[in-house]
Amino acid sequence: MTAMTVHHTFTASREARATGIDRALLRAASTLDSFVVARIERRSGAEHRRAASAQAAALRARRDAEARGAMGLLPR
């Protein structure tokens, strides 16, 4: 997921050297990547799906009740 861009090309005789800041940036990017992966895995769990399903059902019921109220079909 992480890519590093180079602003100039290297020939076969020259090799790219990573500086301390390069390593720190790559380490920070790797940490951020692992955080995002953990969050995605947690959100794809069964518990999150059940909560999302319950929220959707509540929103549907509220929307239906508001529509009936707008038509004057209030429950007794």
mmCIF file of the N, C-alpha and C atoms, coordinates in Angstrom:
data_MODEL
# 
_entry.id   MODEL 
# 
loop_
_atom_site.group_PDB 
_atom_site.id 
_atom_site.type_symbol 
_atom_site.label_atom_id 
_atom_site.label_alt_id 
_atom_site.label_comp_id 
_atom_site.label_asym_id 
_atom_site.label_entity_id 
_atom_site.label_seq_id 
_atom_site.pdbx_PDB_ins_code 
_atom_site.Cartn_x 
_atom_site.Cartn_y 
_atom_site.Cartn_z 
_atom_site.occupancy 
_atom_site.B_iso_or_equiv 
_atom_site.pdbx_formal_charge 
_atom_site.auth_seq_id 
_atom_site.auth_comp_id 
_atom_site.auth_asym_id 
_atom_site.auth_atom_id 
_atom_site.pdbx_PDB_model_num 
ATOM 1   N N  . MET A 1 1  ? 0.800   -1.194 0.000   1.00 0.00 ? 1  MET A N  1 
ATOM 2   C CA . MET A 1 1  ? 0.000   0.000  0.000   1.00 0.00 ? 1  MET A CA 1 
ATOM 3   C C  . MET A 1 1  ? 0.847   1.263  0.000   1.00 0.00 ? 1  MET A C  1 
ATOM 4   N N  . THR A 1 2  ? 2.054   1.167  0.470   1.00 0.00 ? 2  THR A N  1 
ATOM 5   C CA . THR A 1 2  ? 2.885   2.350  0.588   1.00 0.00 ? 2  THR A CA 1 
ATOM 6   C C  . THR A 1 2  ? 3.856   2.408  -0.579  1.00 0.00 ? 2  THR A C  1 
ATOM 7   N N  . ALA A 1 3  ? 4.015   3.552  -1.167  1.00 0.00 ? 3  ALA A N  1 
ATOM 8   C CA . ALA A 1 3  ? 4.965   3.738  -2.251  1.00 0.00 ? 3  ALA A CA 1 
ATOM 9   C C  . ALA A 1 3  ? 5.822   4.954  -1.962  1.00 0.00 ? 3  ALA A C  1 
ATOM 10  N N  . MET A 1 4  ? 7.069   4.888  -2.388  1.00 0.00 ? 4  MET A N  1 
ATOM 11  C CA . MET A 1 4  ? 7.974   6.005  -2.226  1.00 0.00 ? 4  MET A CA 1 
ATOM 12  C C  . MET A 1 4  ? 8.360   6.495  -3.610  1.00 0.00 ? 4  MET A C  1 
ATOM 13  N N  . THR A 1 5  ? 8.254   7.773  -3.857  1.00 0.00 ? 5  THR A N  1 
ATOM 14  C CA . THR A 1 5  ? 8.630   8.297  -5.156  1.00 0.00 ? 5  THR A CA 1 
ATOM 15  C C  . THR A 1 5  ? 10.036  8.863  -5.102  1.00 0.00 ? 5  THR A C  1 
ATOM 16  N N  . VAL A 1 6  ? 10.729  8.790  -6.226  1.00 0.00 ? 6  VAL A N  1 
ATOM 17  C CA . VAL A 1 6  ? 12.085  9.314  -6.327  1.00 0.00 ? 6  VAL A CA 1 
ATOM 18  C C  . VAL A 1 6  ? 12.068  10.382 -7.401  1.00 0.00 ? 6  VAL A C  1 
ATOM 19  N N  . HIS A 1 7  ? 12.669  11.537 -7.123  1.00 0.00 ? 7  HIS A N  1 
ATOM 20  C CA . HIS A 1 7  ? 12.625  12.647 -8.056  1.00 0.00 ? 7  HIS A CA 1 
ATOM 21  C C  . HIS A 1 7  ? 13.729  12.593 -9.100  1.00 0.00 ? 7  HIS A C  1 
ATOM 22  N N  . HIS A 1 8  ? 14.607  11.656 -9.006  1.00 0.00 ? 8  HIS A N  1 
ATOM 23  C CA . HIS A 1 8  ? 15.626  11.486 -10.037 1.00 0.00 ? 8  HIS A CA 1 
ATOM 24  C C  . HIS A 1 8  ? 15.903  10.004 -10.203 1.00 0.00 ? 8  HIS A C  1 
ATOM 25  N N  . THR A 1 9  ? 16.463  9.624  -11.333 1.00 0.00 ? 9  THR A N  1 
ATOM 26  C CA . THR A 1 9  ? 16.710  8.209  -11.596 1.00 0.00 ? 9  THR A CA 1 
ATOM 27  C C  . THR A 1 9  ? 18.118  7.836  -11.174 1.00 0.00 ? 9  THR A C  1 
ATOM 28  N N  . PHE A 1 10 ? 18.304  6.578  -10.902 1.00 0.00 ? 10 PHE A N  1 
ATOM 29  C CA . PHE A 1 10 ? 19.609  6.067  -10.518 1.00 0.00 ? 10 PHE A CA 1 
ATOM 30  C C  . PHE A 1 10 ? 20.133  5.172  -11.623 1.00 0.00 ? 10 PHE A C  1 
ATOM 31  N N  . THR A 1 11 ? 21.390  5.282  -11.905 1.00 0.00 ? 11 THR A N  1 
ATOM 32  C CA . THR A 1 11 ? 22.012  4.396  -12.889 1.00 0.00 ? 11 THR A CA 1 
ATOM 33  C C  . THR A 1 11 ? 22.489  3.148  -12.170 1.00 0.00 ? 11 THR A C  1 
ATOM 34  N N  . ALA A 1 12 ? 23.005  2.209  -12.930 1.00 0.00 ? 12 ALA A N  1 
ATOM 35  C CA . ALA A 1 12 ? 23.461  0.950  -12.337 1.00 0.00 ? 12 ALA A CA 1 
ATOM 36  C C  . ALA A 1 12 ? 24.637  1.165  -11.391 1.00 0.00 ? 12 ALA A C  1 
ATOM 37  N N  . SER A 1 13 ? 25.448  2.182  -11.637 1.00 0.00 ? 13 SER A N  1 
ATOM 38  C CA . SER A 1 13 ? 26.617  2.411  -10.791 1.00 0.00 ? 13 SER A CA 1 
ATOM 39  C C  . SER A 1 13 ? 26.263  3.094  -9.470  1.00 0.00 ? 13 SER A C  1 
ATOM 40  N N  . ARG A 1 14 ? 25.119  3.761  -9.408  1.00 0.00 ? 14 ARG A N  1 
ATOM 41  C CA . ARG A 1 14 ? 24.702  4.449  -8.185  1.00 0.00 ? 14 ARG A CA 1 
ATOM 42  C C  . ARG A 1 14 ? 23.563  3.667  -7.532  1.00 0.00 ? 14 ARG A C  1 
ATOM 43  N N  . GLU A 1 15 ? 23.553  3.609  -6.242  1.00 0.00 ? 15 GLU A N  1 
ATOM 44  C CA . GLU A 1 15 ? 22.468  2.925  -5.546  1.00 0.00 ? 15 GLU A CA 1 
ATOM 45  C C  . GLU A 1 15 ? 21.733  3.910  -4.650  1.00 0.00 ? 15 GLU A C  1 
ATOM 46  N N  . ALA A 1 16 ? 20.477  3.639  -4.442  1.00 0.00 ? 16 ALA A N  1 
ATOM 47  C CA . ALA A 1 16 ? 19.661  4.515  -3.602  1.00 0.00 ? 16 ALA A CA 1 
ATOM 48  C C  . ALA A 1 16 ? 19.945  4.214  -2.142  1.00 0.00 ? 16 ALA A C  1 
ATOM 49  N N  . ARG A 1 17 ? 20.132  5.257  -1.369  1.00 0.00 ? 17 ARG A N  1 
ATOM 50  C CA . ARG A 1 17 ? 20.371  5.097  0.065   1.00 0.00 ? 17 ARG A CA 1 
ATOM 51  C C  . ARG A 1 17 ? 19.210  5.738  0.815   1.00 0.00 ? 17 ARG A C  1 
ATOM 52  N N  . ALA A 1 18 ? 18.666  5.000  1.739   1.00 0.00 ? 18 ALA A N  1 
ATOM 53  C CA . ALA A 1 18 ? 17.566  5.527  2.553   1.00 0.00 ? 18 ALA A CA 1 
ATOM 54  C C  . ALA A 1 18 ? 18.149  6.288  3.727   1.00 0.00 ? 18 ALA A C  1 
ATOM 55  N N  . THR A 1 19 ? 17.694  7.493  3.898   1.00 0.00 ? 19 THR A N  1 
ATOM 56  C CA . THR A 1 19 ? 18.150  8.303  5.029   1.00 0.00 ? 19 THR A CA 1 
ATOM 57  C C  . THR A 1 19 ? 17.282  7.987  6.243   1.00 0.00 ? 19 THR A C  1 
ATOM 58  N N  . GLY A 1 20 ? 17.633  8.577  7.348   1.00 0.00 ? 20 GLY A N  1 
ATOM 59  C CA . GLY A 1 20 ? 16.868  8.361  8.577   1.00 0.00 ? 20 GLY A CA 1 
ATOM 60  C C  . GLY A 1 20 ? 15.435  8.831  8.440   1.00 0.00 ? 20 GLY A C  1 
ATOM 61  N N  . ILE A 1 21 ? 15.250  9.957  7.761   1.00 0.00 ? 21 ILE A N  1 
ATOM 62  C CA . ILE A 1 21 ? 13.879  10.463 7.590   1.00 0.00 ? 21 ILE A CA 1 
ATOM 63  C C  . ILE A 1 21 ? 13.083  9.550  6.673   1.00 0.00 ? 21 ILE A C  1 
ATOM 64  N N  . ASP A 1 22 ? 13.736  8.968  5.653   1.00 0.00 ? 22 ASP A N  1 
ATOM 65  C CA . ASP A 1 22 ? 13.054  8.024  4.767   1.00 0.00 ? 22 ASP A CA 1 
ATOM 66  C C  . ASP A 1 22 ? 12.561  6.814  5.556   1.00 0.00 ? 22 ASP A C  1 
ATOM 67  N N  . ARG A 1 23 ? 13.444  6.283  6.399   1.00 0.00 ? 23 ARG A N  1 
ATOM 68  C CA . ARG A 1 23 ? 13.053  5.115  7.205   1.00 0.00 ? 23 ARG A CA 1 
ATOM 69  C C  . ARG A 1 23 ? 11.932  5.470  8.173   1.00 0.00 ? 23 ARG A C  1 
ATOM 70  N N  . ALA A 1 24 ? 11.997  6.654  8.776   1.00 0.00 ? 24 ALA A N  1 
ATOM 71  C CA . ALA A 1 24 ? 10.945  7.079  9.711   1.00 0.00 ? 24 ALA A CA 1 
ATOM 72  C C  . ALA A 1 24 ? 9.612   7.231  8.991   1.00 0.00 ? 24 ALA A C  1 
ATOM 73  N N  . LEU A 1 25 ? 9.644   7.821  7.800   1.00 0.00 ? 25 LEU A N  1 
ATOM 74  C CA . LEU A 1 25 ? 8.400   7.970  7.035   1.00 0.00 ? 25 LEU A CA 1 
ATOM 75  C C  . LEU A 1 25 ? 7.826   6.618  6.636   1.00 0.00 ? 25 LEU A C  1 
ATOM 76  N N  . LEU A 1 26 ? 8.675   5.702  6.209   1.00 0.00 ? 26 LEU A N  1 
ATOM 77  C CA . LEU A 1 26 ? 8.201   4.365  5.848   1.00 0.00 ? 26 LEU A CA 1 
ATOM 78  C C  . LEU A 1 26 ? 7.645   3.629  7.062   1.00 0.00 ? 26 LEU A C  1 
ATOM 79  N N  . ARG A 1 27 ? 8.292   3.790  8.212   1.00 0.00 ? 27 ARG A N  1 
ATOM 80  C CA . ARG A 1 27 ? 7.797   3.156  9.436   1.00 0.00 ? 27 ARG A CA 1 
ATOM 81  C C  . ARG A 1 27 ? 6.436   3.735  9.824   1.00 0.00 ? 27 ARG A C  1 
ATOM 82  N N  . ALA A 1 28 ? 6.286   5.049  9.712   1.00 0.00 ? 28 ALA A N  1 
ATOM 83  C CA . ALA A 1 28 ? 5.000   5.691  10.029  1.00 0.00 ? 28 ALA A CA 1 
ATOM 84  C C  . ALA A 1 28 ? 3.917   5.243  9.058   1.00 0.00 ? 28 ALA A C  1 
ATOM 85  N N  . ALA A 1 29 ? 4.263   5.135  7.773   1.00 0.00 ? 29 ALA A N  1 
ATOM 86  C CA . ALA A 1 29 ? 3.290   4.680  6.778   1.00 0.00 ? 29 ALA A CA 1 
ATOM 87  C C  . ALA A 1 29 ? 2.886   3.236  7.044   1.00 0.00 ? 29 ALA A C  1 
ATOM 88  N N  . SER A 1 30 ? 3.838   2.410  7.433   1.00 0.00 ? 30 SER A N  1 
ATOM 89  C CA . SER A 1 30 ? 3.534   1.013  7.739   1.00 0.00 ? 30 SER A CA 1 
ATOM 90  C C  . SER A 1 30 ? 2.615   0.915  8.953   1.00 0.00 ? 30 SER A C  1 
ATOM 91  N N  . THR A 1 31 ? 2.868   1.734  9.966   1.00 0.00 ? 31 THR A N  1 
ATOM 92  C CA . THR A 1 31 ? 2.011   1.748  11.154  1.00 0.00 ? 31 THR A CA 1 
ATOM 93  C C  . THR A 1 31 ? 0.598   2.194  10.797  1.00 0.00 ? 31 THR A C  1 
ATOM 94  N N  . LEU A 1 32 ? 0.501   3.217  9.974   1.00 0.00 ? 32 LEU A N  1 
ATOM 95  C CA . LEU A 1 32 ? -0.812  3.691  9.539   1.00 0.00 ? 32 LEU A CA 1 
ATOM 96  C C  . LEU A 1 32 ? -1.543  2.627  8.724   1.00 0.00 ? 32 LEU A C  1 
ATOM 97  N N  . ASP A 1 33 ? -0.831  1.938  7.845   1.00 0.00 ? 33 ASP A N  1 
ATOM 98  C CA . ASP A 1 33 ? -1.434  0.855  7.070   1.00 0.00 ? 33 ASP A CA 1 
ATOM 99  C C  . ASP A 1 33 ? -1.983  -0.241 7.971   1.00 0.00 ? 33 ASP A C  1 
ATOM 100 N N  . SER A 1 34 ? -1.205  -0.637 8.986   1.00 0.00 ? 34 SER A N  1 
ATOM 101 C CA . SER A 1 34 ? -1.671  -1.691 9.883   1.00 0.00 ? 34 SER A CA 1 
ATOM 102 C C  . SER A 1 34 ? -2.884  -1.229 10.692  1.00 0.00 ? 34 SER A C  1 
ATOM 103 N N  . PHE A 1 35 ? -2.926  0.050  11.081  1.00 0.00 ? 35 PHE A N  1 
ATOM 104 C CA . PHE A 1 35 ? -4.079  0.600  11.789  1.00 0.00 ? 35 PHE A CA 1 
ATOM 105 C C  . PHE A 1 35 ? -5.329  0.532  10.915  1.00 0.00 ? 35 PHE A C  1 
ATOM 106 N N  . VAL A 1 36 ? -5.197  0.918  9.646   1.00 0.00 ? 36 VAL A N  1 
ATOM 107 C CA . VAL A 1 36 ? -6.337  0.906  8.731   1.00 0.00 ? 36 VAL A CA 1 
ATOM 108 C C  . VAL A 1 36 ? -6.818  -0.524 8.501   1.00 0.00 ? 36 VAL A C  1 
ATOM 109 N N  . VAL A 1 37 ? -5.908  -1.460 8.321   1.00 0.00 ? 37 VAL A N  1 
ATOM 110 C CA . VAL A 1 37 ? -6.287  -2.857 8.115   1.00 0.00 ? 37 VAL A CA 1 
ATOM 111 C C  . VAL A 1 37 ? -7.029  -3.394 9.337   1.00 0.00 ? 37 VAL A C  1 
ATOM 112 N N  . ALA A 1 38 ? -6.525  -3.098 10.537  1.00 0.00 ? 38 ALA A N  1 
ATOM 113 C CA . ALA A 1 38 ? -7.191  -3.559 11.763  1.00 0.00 ? 38 ALA A CA 1 
ATOM 114 C C  . ALA A 1 38 ? -8.587  -2.959 11.879  1.00 0.00 ? 38 ALA A C  1 
ATOM 115 N N  . ARG A 1 39 ? -8.737  -1.690 11.523  1.00 0.00 ? 39 ARG A N  1 
ATOM 116 C CA . ARG A 1 39 ? -10.053 -1.041 11.590  1.00 0.00 ? 39 ARG A CA 1 
ATOM 117 C C  . ARG A 1 39 ? -11.026 -1.655 10.592  1.00 0.00 ? 39 ARG A C  1 
ATOM 118 N N  . ILE A 1 40 ? -10.565 -1.934 9.393   1.00 0.00 ? 40 ILE A N  1 
ATOM 119 C CA . ILE A 1 40 ? -11.422 -2.553 8.376   1.00 0.00 ? 40 ILE A CA 1 
ATOM 120 C C  . ILE A 1 40 ? -11.839 -3.948 8.817   1.00 0.00 ? 40 ILE A C  1 
ATOM 121 N N  . GLU A 1 41 ? -10.892 -4.718 9.365   1.00 0.00 ? 41 GLU A N  1 
ATOM 122 C CA . GLU A 1 41 ? -11.234 -6.065 9.839   1.00 0.00 ? 41 GLU A CA 1 
ATOM 123 C C  . GLU A 1 41 ? -12.245 -6.005 10.977  1.00 0.00 ? 41 GLU A C  1 
ATOM 124 N N  . ARG A 1 42 ? -12.074 -5.046 11.879  1.00 0.00 ? 42 ARG A N  1 
ATOM 125 C CA . ARG A 1 42 ? -13.009 -4.922 13.005  1.00 0.00 ? 42 ARG A CA 1 
ATOM 126 C C  . ARG A 1 42 ? -14.395 -4.534 12.517  1.00 0.00 ? 42 ARG A C  1 
ATOM 127 N N  . ARG A 1 43 ? -14.466 -3.642 11.530  1.00 0.00 ? 43 ARG A N  1 
ATOM 128 C CA . ARG A 1 43 ? -15.761 -3.188 11.029  1.00 0.00 ? 43 ARG A CA 1 
ATOM 129 C C  . ARG A 1 43 ? -16.462 -4.240 10.189  1.00 0.00 ? 43 ARG A C  1 
ATOM 130 N N  . SER A 1 44 ? -15.726 -5.223 9.691   1.00 0.00 ? 44 SER A N  1 
ATOM 131 C CA . SER A 1 44 ? -16.355 -6.247 8.867   1.00 0.00 ? 44 SER A CA 1 
ATOM 132 C C  . SER A 1 44 ? -16.835 -7.432 9.707   1.00 0.00 ? 44 SER A C  1 
ATOM 133 N N  . GLY A 1 45 ? -16.724 -7.349 11.012  1.00 0.00 ? 45 GLY A N  1 
ATOM 134 C CA . GLY A 1 45 ? -17.131 -8.432 11.892  1.00 0.00 ? 45 GLY A CA 1 
ATOM 135 C C  . GLY A 1 45 ? -18.633 -8.567 12.003  1.00 0.00 ? 45 GLY A C  1 
ATOM 136 N N  . ALA A 1 46 ? -19.068 -9.679 12.558  1.00 0.00 ? 46 ALA A N  1 
ATOM 137 C CA . ALA A 1 46 ? -20.494 -9.993 12.697  1.00 0.00 ? 46 ALA A CA 1 
ATOM 138 C C  . ALA A 1 46 ? -21.196 -8.991 13.615  1.00 0.00 ? 46 ALA A C  1 
ATOM 139 N N  . GLU A 1 47 ? -20.513 -8.554 14.665  1.00 0.00 ? 47 GLU A N  1 
ATOM 140 C CA . GLU A 1 47 ? -21.131 -7.609 15.605  1.00 0.00 ? 47 GLU A CA 1 
ATOM 141 C C  . GLU A 1 47 ? -21.455 -6.288 14.907  1.00 0.00 ? 47 GLU A C  1 
ATOM 142 N N  . HIS A 1 48 ? -20.545 -5.810 14.078  1.00 0.00 ? 48 HIS A N  1 
ATOM 143 C CA . HIS A 1 48 ? -20.794 -4.555 13.357  1.00 0.00 ? 48 HIS A CA 1 
ATOM 144 C C  . HIS A 1 48 ? -21.940 -4.729 12.369  1.00 0.00 ? 48 HIS A C  1 
ATOM 145 N N  . ARG A 1 49 ? -22.017 -5.882 11.707  1.00 0.00 ? 49 ARG A N  1 
ATOM 146 C CA . ARG A 1 49 ? -23.116 -6.123 10.759  1.00 0.00 ? 49 ARG A CA 1 
ATOM 147 C C  . ARG A 1 49 ? -24.459 -6.144 11.470  1.00 0.00 ? 49 ARG A C  1 
ATOM 148 N N  . ARG A 1 50 ? -24.530 -6.750 12.666  1.00 0.00 ? 50 ARG A N  1 
ATOM 149 C CA . ARG A 1 50 ? -25.775 -6.775 13.431  1.00 0.00 ? 50 ARG A CA 1 
ATOM 150 C C  . ARG A 1 50 ? -26.184 -5.372 13.848  1.00 0.00 ? 50 ARG A C  1 
ATOM 151 N N  . ALA A 1 51 ? -25.225 -4.575 14.296  1.00 0.00 ? 51 ALA A N  1 
ATOM 152 C CA . ALA A 1 51 ? -25.533 -3.200 14.709  1.00 0.00 ? 51 ALA A CA 1 
ATOM 153 C C  . ALA A 1 51 ? -26.004 -2.377 13.515  1.00 0.00 ? 51 ALA A C  1 
ATOM 154 N N  . ALA A 1 52 ? -25.358 -2.530 12.373  1.00 0.00 ? 52 ALA A N  1 
ATOM 155 C CA . ALA A 1 52 ? -25.761 -1.781 11.173  1.00 0.00 ? 52 ALA A CA 1 
ATOM 156 C C  . ALA A 1 52 ? -27.149 -2.205 10.723  1.00 0.00 ? 52 ALA A C  1 
ATOM 157 N N  . SER A 1 53 ? -27.457 -3.499 10.835  1.00 0.00 ? 53 SER A N  1 
ATOM 158 C CA . SER A 1 53 ? -28.775 -4.005 10.462  1.00 0.00 ? 53 SER A CA 1 
ATOM 159 C C  . SER A 1 53 ? -29.854 -3.445 11.393  1.00 0.00 ? 53 SER A C  1 
ATOM 160 N N  . ALA A 1 54 ? -29.568 -3.389 12.691  1.00 0.00 ? 54 ALA A N  1 
ATOM 161 C CA . ALA A 1 54 ? -30.532 -2.840 13.652  1.00 0.00 ? 54 ALA A CA 1 
ATOM 162 C C  . ALA A 1 54 ? -30.755 -1.346 13.397  1.00 0.00 ? 54 ALA A C  1 
ATOM 163 N N  . GLN A 1 55 ? -29.691 -0.608 13.089  1.00 0.00 ? 55 GLN A N  1 
ATOM 164 C CA . GLN A 1 55 ? -29.840 0.813  12.793  1.00 0.00 ? 55 GLN A CA 1 
ATOM 165 C C  . GLN A 1 55 ? -30.672 1.025  11.536  1.00 0.00 ? 55 GLN A C  1 
ATOM 166 N N  . ALA A 1 56 ? -30.445 0.204  10.519  1.00 0.00 ? 56 ALA A N  1 
ATOM 167 C CA . ALA A 1 56 ? -31.204 0.333  9.271   1.00 0.00 ? 56 ALA A CA 1 
ATOM 168 C C  . ALA A 1 56 ? -32.678 0.032  9.514   1.00 0.00 ? 56 ALA A C  1 
ATOM 169 N N  . ALA A 1 57 ? -32.977 -0.980 10.335  1.00 0.00 ? 57 ALA A N  1 
ATOM 170 C CA . ALA A 1 57 ? -34.365 -1.323 10.636  1.00 0.00 ? 57 ALA A CA 1 
ATOM 171 C C  . ALA A 1 57 ? -35.046 -0.182 11.393  1.00 0.00 ? 57 ALA A C  1 
ATOM 172 N N  . ALA A 1 58 ? -34.334 0.433  12.340  1.00 0.00 ? 58 ALA A N  1 
ATOM 173 C CA . ALA A 1 58 ? -34.906 1.551  13.092  1.00 0.00 ? 58 ALA A CA 1 
ATOM 174 C C  . ALA A 1 58 ? -35.167 2.749  12.175  1.00 0.00 ? 58 ALA A C  1 
ATOM 175 N N  . LEU A 1 59 ? -34.243 3.020  11.271  1.00 0.00 ? 59 LEU A N  1 
ATOM 176 C CA . LEU A 1 59 ? -34.450 4.128  10.328  1.00 0.00 ? 59 LEU A CA 1 
ATOM 177 C C  . LEU A 1 59 ? -35.625 3.856  9.397   1.00 0.00 ? 59 LEU A C  1 
ATOM 178 N N  . ARG A 1 60 ? -35.758 2.601  8.956   1.00 0.00 ? 60 ARG A N  1 
ATOM 179 C CA . ARG A 1 60 ? -36.894 2.236  8.096   1.00 0.00 ? 60 ARG A CA 1 
ATOM 180 C C  . ARG A 1 60 ? -38.212 2.418  8.828   1.00 0.00 ? 60 ARG A C  1 
ATOM 181 N N  . ALA A 1 61 ? -38.276 1.964  10.076  1.00 0.00 ? 61 ALA A N  1 
ATOM 182 C CA . ALA A 1 61 ? -39.507 2.082  10.859  1.00 0.00 ? 61 ALA A CA 1 
ATOM 183 C C  . ALA A 1 61 ? -39.853 3.553  11.100  1.00 0.00 ? 61 ALA A C  1 
ATOM 184 N N  . ARG A 1 62 ? -38.861 4.368  11.404  1.00 0.00 ? 62 ARG A N  1 
ATOM 185 C CA . ARG A 1 62 ? -39.116 5.796  11.617  1.00 0.00 ? 62 ARG A CA 1 
ATOM 186 C C  . ARG A 1 62 ? -39.599 6.465  10.334  1.00 0.00 ? 62 ARG A C  1 
ATOM 187 N N  . ARG A 1 63 ? -38.952 6.148  9.213   1.00 0.00 ? 63 ARG A N  1 
ATOM 188 C CA . ARG A 1 63 ? -39.338 6.740  7.929   1.00 0.00 ? 63 ARG A CA 1 
ATOM 189 C C  . ARG A 1 63 ? -40.772 6.350  7.561   1.00 0.00 ? 63 ARG A C  1 
ATOM 190 N N  . ASP A 1 64 ? -41.123 5.090  7.796   1.00 0.00 ? 64 ASP A N  1 
ATOM 191 C CA . ASP A 1 64 ? -42.489 4.636  7.518   1.00 0.00 ? 64 ASP A CA 1 
ATOM 192 C C  . ASP A 1 64 ? -43.503 5.344  8.413   1.00 0.00 ? 64 ASP A C  1 
ATOM 193 N N  . ALA A 1 65 ? -43.161 5.506  9.702   1.00 0.00 ? 65 ALA A N  1 
ATOM 194 C CA . ALA A 1 65 ? -44.067 6.186  10.633  1.00 0.00 ? 65 ALA A CA 1 
ATOM 195 C C  . ALA A 1 65 ? -44.237 7.655  10.245  1.00 0.00 ? 65 ALA A C  1 
ATOM 196 N N  . GLU A 1 66 ? -43.157 8.313  9.827   1.00 0.00 ? 66 GLU A N  1 
ATOM 197 C CA . GLU A 1 66 ? -43.259 9.707  9.403   1.00 0.00 ? 66 GLU A CA 1 
ATOM 198 C C  . GLU A 1 66 ? -44.097 9.837  8.135   1.00 0.00 ? 66 GLU A C  1 
ATOM 199 N N  . ALA A 1 67 ? -43.967 8.884  7.225   1.00 0.00 ? 67 ALA A N  1 
ATOM 200 C CA . ALA A 1 67 ? -44.763 8.920  5.992   1.00 0.00 ? 67 ALA A CA 1 
ATOM 201 C C  . ALA A 1 67 ? -46.239 8.731  6.307   1.00 0.00 ? 67 ALA A C  1 
ATOM 202 N N  . ARG A 1 68 ? -46.553 7.799  7.211   1.00 0.00 ? 68 ARG A N  1 
ATOM 203 C CA . ARG A 1 68 ? -47.957 7.590  7.589   1.00 0.00 ? 68 ARG A CA 1 
ATOM 204 C C  . ARG A 1 68 ? -48.510 8.821  8.304   1.00 0.00 ? 68 ARG A C  1 
ATOM 205 N N  . GLY A 1 69 ? -47.697 9.440  9.151   1.00 0.00 ? 69 GLY A N  1 
ATOM 206 C CA . GLY A 1 69 ? -48.119 10.649 9.845   1.00 0.00 ? 69 GLY A CA 1 
ATOM 207 C C  . GLY A 1 69 ? -48.388 11.793 8.877   1.00 0.00 ? 69 GLY A C  1 
ATOM 208 N N  . ALA A 1 70 ? -47.569 11.892 7.846   1.00 0.00 ? 70 ALA A N  1 
ATOM 209 C CA . ALA A 1 70 ? -47.767 12.939 6.839   1.00 0.00 ? 70 ALA A CA 1 
ATOM 210 C C  . ALA A 1 70 ? -49.067 12.740 6.082   1.00 0.00 ? 70 ALA A C  1 
ATOM 211 N N  . MET A 1 71 ? -49.505 11.495 5.949   1.00 0.00 ? 71 MET A N  1 
ATOM 212 C CA . MET A 1 71 ? -50.770 11.216 5.243   1.00 0.00 ? 71 MET A CA 1 
ATOM 213 C C  . MET A 1 71 ? -51.963 11.289 6.202   1.00 0.00 ? 71 MET A C  1 
ATOM 214 N N  . GLY A 1 72 ? -51.714 11.431 7.493   1.00 0.00 ? 72 GLY A N  1 
ATOM 215 C CA . GLY A 1 72 ? -52.798 11.506 8.459   1.00 0.00 ? 72 GLY A CA 1 
ATOM 216 C C  . GLY A 1 72 ? -53.213 10.145 8.977   1.00 0.00 ? 72 GLY A C  1 
ATOM 217 N N  . LEU A 1 73 ? -52.408 9.139  8.802   1.00 0.00 ? 73 LEU A N  1 
ATOM 218 C CA . LEU A 1 73 ? -52.712 7.790  9.291   1.00 0.00 ? 73 LEU A CA 1 
ATOM 219 C C  . LEU A 1 73 ? -51.966 7.509  10.565  1.00 0.00 ? 73 LEU A C  1 
ATOM 220 N N  . LEU A 1 74 ? -52.275 8.259  11.604  1.00 0.00 ? 74 LEU A N  1 
ATOM 221 C CA . LEU A 1 74 ? -51.592 8.068  12.881  1.00 0.00 ? 74 LEU A CA 1 
ATOM 222 C C  . LEU A 1 74 ? -52.204 6.869  13.623  1.00 0.00 ? 74 LEU A C  1 
ATOM 223 N N  . PRO A 1 75 ? -51.404 6.117  14.359  1.00 0.00 ? 75 PRO A N  1 
ATOM 224 C CA . PRO A 1 75 ? -51.942 4.988  15.112  1.00 0.00 ? 75 PRO A CA 1 
ATOM 225 C C  . PRO A 1 75 ? -52.801 5.452  16.265  1.00 0.00 ? 75 PRO A C  1 
ATOM 226 N N  . ARG A 1 76 ? -53.748 4.621  16.667  1.00 0.00 ? 76 ARG A N  1 
ATOM 227 C CA . ARG A 1 76 ? -54.645 4.986  17.756  1.00 0.00 ? 76 ARG A CA 1 
ATOM 228 C C  . ARG A 1 76 ? -54.137 4.471  19.060  1.00 0.00 ? 76 ARG A C  1 
# 
